[in-house]
Amino acid sequence: KQVEATSIVAAAPVFYDLEASALDGCPIEVGWAWWVGTRIQTEGHLVFPDPSWDIENSWNDGAQALHGISLKQLRSEGEPAFIVARCMNDVLADRKLFADSPFDVGWMGQLFDAAGVEPTFHLRRMLAPVLIAGLKVDLGLSEASAQTISKAVRATYPLCRTRSASPLRWQQHPDYCPLLVR
């Protein structure tokens, strides 16, 4: 039996992304996106620098140029790690979260360590095309449904990406999973 794209909401993966002060720095923004019916729901949070992080010494101006978030903005608009972590646990409990970067898992660990809580969700690393191909097999999606999902993911990029997602990055890798939004 073929399952259509609109009936996979319960199994819909959650794509997440983090931004950091530098590749070897601290998480400064986290966001996620998932399917709700025929649209993509997104949520994102700036993270106030935790006192245990040496944010001044890990701040990279090149990273700031890429993600567009200043330290001043973090300090004025950021939320404490425990609030962001609690929100993620409330919204994403028992869900599988997917990212395309190996750095995101480490930054998520830093965020939850600073918050002093364990995530109630499961982290995975996988590109969207691979995930969609898996869903096609696991859920018996028709080729048309899989194509519908793929097209929606690509069409959503401009609406669901983080501040840091440069146009060049998305032109080079148009099939990466949709990321976040503020």
CORZI-V114909 format. One record per residue. SS is DSSP state (H for helix, E for strand, C for the rest). PHI is phi in radians with two decimals (* if undefined). OMEGA is omega in whole degrees, -180 to 180 (999 if undefined). Layout:
# CORZI-V114909
ss->SS phi->PHI omega->OMEGA
ss->SS phi->PHI omega->OMEGA
This chain:
# CORZI-V114909
ss->C phi->* omega->179
ss->C phi->-1.49 omega->177
ss->E phi->-1.80 omega->-179
ss->C phi->-1.48 omega->-175
ss->H phi->-0.99 omega->-176
ss->H phi->-1.25 omega->-178
ss->H phi->-1.72 omega->-178
ss->C phi->-1.75 omega->-175
ss->H phi->-0.94 omega->-178
ss->H phi->-1.09 omega->-180
ss->H phi->-1.69 omega->-175
ss->C phi->-1.05 omega->177
ss->C phi->-1.26 omega->175
ss->E phi->-1.93 omega->177
ss->E phi->-1.71 omega->180
ss->E phi->-2.29 omega->179
ss->E phi->-2.61 omega->173
ss->E phi->-2.18 omega->170
ss->E phi->-1.95 omega->-177
ss->E phi->-2.42 omega->180
ss->C phi->-1.16 omega->178
ss->C phi->-2.98 omega->179
ss->C phi->-1.01 omega->178
ss->C phi->-1.81 omega->-175
ss->C phi->-1.78 omega->-174
ss->C phi->-1.94 omega->178
ss->E phi->-1.19 omega->-180
ss->E phi->-2.16 omega->178
ss->E phi->-2.66 omega->175
ss->E phi->-2.34 omega->178
ss->E phi->-2.64 omega->-179
ss->E phi->-2.59 omega->-179
ss->E phi->-2.56 omega->178
ss->E phi->-2.69 omega->-180
ss->E phi->-1.33 omega->170
ss->E phi->-2.33 omega->-176
ss->C phi->1.12 omega->-179
ss->C phi->-1.87 omega->179
ss->E phi->-2.23 omega->179
ss->E phi->-1.88 omega->178
ss->E phi->-1.61 omega->-179
ss->E phi->-2.29 omega->175
ss->E phi->-2.65 omega->179
ss->E phi->-2.65 omega->-178
ss->E phi->-2.48 omega->167
ss->E phi->-1.36 omega->-177
ss->E phi->-1.91 omega->176
ss->C phi->-1.12 omega->-178
ss->C phi->-1.02 omega->179
ss->C phi->-1.18 omega->180
ss->C phi->-1.00 omega->-180
ss->C phi->-1.34 omega->179
ss->C phi->-1.58 omega->177
ss->C phi->-1.59 omega->-171
ss->H phi->-1.07 omega->-179
ss->H phi->-1.08 omega->-179
ss->H phi->-1.43 omega->178
ss->H phi->-1.79 omega->-178
ss->C phi->-1.28 omega->-179
ss->C phi->-2.12 omega->-179
ss->H phi->-1.09 omega->177
ss->H phi->-1.13 omega->177
ss->H phi->-1.13 omega->178
ss->H phi->-1.08 omega->178
ss->H phi->-1.08 omega->-180
ss->H phi->-1.29 omega->-175
ss->H phi->-1.57 omega->175
ss->C phi->1.31 omega->-179
ss->C phi->-1.96 omega->-180
ss->C phi->-1.63 omega->177
ss->H phi->-1.11 omega->177
ss->H phi->-1.07 omega->179
ss->H phi->-1.10 omega->178
ss->H phi->-1.04 omega->-178
ss->H phi->-1.22 omega->-179
ss->H phi->-1.63 omega->-175
ss->H phi->-1.99 omega->-176
ss->C phi->-1.24 omega->177
ss->E phi->-1.88 omega->178
ss->C phi->-1.02 omega->-178
ss->H phi->-0.94 omega->-177
ss->H phi->-1.15 omega->178
ss->H phi->-1.26 omega->179
ss->H phi->-1.11 omega->-179
ss->H phi->-1.10 omega->179
ss->H phi->-1.11 omega->178
ss->H phi->-1.07 omega->179
ss->H phi->-1.05 omega->180
ss->H phi->-1.09 omega->179
ss->H phi->-1.15 omega->-175
ss->H phi->-1.38 omega->-169
ss->H phi->-1.97 omega->-178
ss->C phi->-0.90 omega->177
ss->C phi->1.14 omega->179
ss->C phi->-1.57 omega->173
ss->E phi->-1.73 omega->179
ss->E phi->-1.87 omega->-177
ss->E phi->-2.07 omega->175
ss->E phi->-2.39 omega->-180
ss->C phi->-1.80 omega->-176
ss->C phi->-2.12 omega->177
ss->H phi->-1.20 omega->180
ss->H phi->-1.21 omega->-175
ss->H phi->-1.05 omega->180
ss->H phi->-1.10 omega->179
ss->H phi->-1.11 omega->179
ss->H phi->-1.15 omega->177
ss->H phi->-1.11 omega->177
ss->H phi->-1.05 omega->177
ss->H phi->-1.06 omega->-180
ss->H phi->-1.04 omega->-178
ss->H phi->-1.27 omega->174
ss->H phi->-1.09 omega->179
ss->H phi->-1.11 omega->-179
ss->H phi->-1.35 omega->-179
ss->C phi->1.30 omega->178
ss->C phi->-2.33 omega->176
ss->C phi->-1.70 omega->176
ss->C phi->-1.15 omega->177
ss->C phi->-1.74 omega->-180
ss->C phi->-2.18 omega->-175
ss->E phi->-2.06 omega->-179
ss->E phi->-1.68 omega->177
ss->E phi->-2.38 omega->175
ss->E phi->-2.09 omega->-177
ss->C phi->-2.92 omega->175
ss->C phi->-1.34 omega->-178
ss->H phi->-0.97 omega->-179
ss->H phi->-1.05 omega->179
ss->H phi->-1.18 omega->179
ss->H phi->-1.10 omega->-180
ss->H phi->-1.11 omega->177
ss->H phi->-1.08 omega->177
ss->H phi->-1.14 omega->178
ss->H phi->-1.08 omega->-180
ss->H phi->-1.02 omega->-180
ss->H phi->-1.27 omega->-175
ss->H phi->-1.07 omega->-176
ss->H phi->-1.78 omega->-180
ss->C phi->1.18 omega->180
ss->E phi->-1.15 omega->174
ss->C phi->-1.26 omega->177
ss->H phi->-1.04 omega->179
ss->H phi->-1.11 omega->179
ss->H phi->-1.15 omega->178
ss->H phi->-1.09 omega->178
ss->H phi->-1.16 omega->178
ss->H phi->-1.06 omega->179
ss->H phi->-1.11 omega->-180
ss->H phi->-1.02 omega->179
ss->H phi->-1.12 omega->179
ss->H phi->-1.13 omega->178
ss->H phi->-1.08 omega->180
ss->H phi->-1.12 omega->-179
ss->H phi->-1.20 omega->-176
ss->H phi->-1.47 omega->-176
ss->H phi->-0.77 omega->-177
ss->H phi->-1.12 omega->-177
ss->H phi->-1.64 omega->-170
ss->H phi->-2.18 omega->-179
ss->C phi->-1.77 omega->178
ss->C phi->-1.31 omega->177
ss->C phi->-0.98 omega->-172
ss->C phi->-1.42 omega->-175
ss->C phi->-1.27 omega->-178
ss->C phi->-1.18 omega->179
ss->H phi->-0.99 omega->180
ss->H phi->-1.09 omega->180
ss->H phi->-1.02 omega->-177
ss->H phi->-1.31 omega->176
ss->H phi->-1.21 omega->180
ss->H phi->-1.29 omega->-175
ss->C phi->-2.32 omega->-174
ss->C phi->-1.18 omega->-179
ss->C phi->-1.71 omega->176
ss->C phi->-1.18 omega->-176
ss->C phi->-1.11 omega->179
ss->C phi->-1.20 omega->-179
ss->C phi->-2.02 omega->-162
ss->C phi->-1.65 omega->-144
ss->C phi->3.01 omega->172
ss->C phi->-1.67 omega->999
